[in-house]
Amino acid sequence: MVHHCTPAFPIQKSLQLVGMGKDTNNQQHMTMEVSELAEEERYQTGDKAGETGQYRFDSLVEGFSQEQENKVIRVAQDEEFPAAPESGKPAYWVKIK
């Protein structure tokens, strides 16, 4: 199988609370800042790892699973990524940096 990876999202945005205050009408407001996150590479069940490392469960290829969100595995270079640990369904994995 040829190695390939799928970007999680072309651009991800995050919101960060940068302050609390009051406006001219004495109403409280929050100041939010939007920042861009770096693109993550995702590996799918059956892909071969380009390098040895720890990878975290990202999501199922199809569907949603809450139970597996914090699962971390170790994958050796050229080893195939496994299916989701609980369901056995195809999954996406992201390298922990």
Sequence and secondary structure as in RCSB ss.txt:
>XXXX:A:sequence
MVHHCTPAFPIQKSLQLVGMGKDTNNQQHMTMEVSELAEEERYQTGDKAGETGQYRFDSLVEGFSQEQENKVIRV
AQDEEFPAAPESGKPAYWVKIK
>XXXX:A:secstr
     EES SSEEEEEEEEEEE TTS EEEEEEEEEE   EEEETT B SS EEEEEEEESSS  STTTT EEEE
 TT B    TTT   EEEEE  
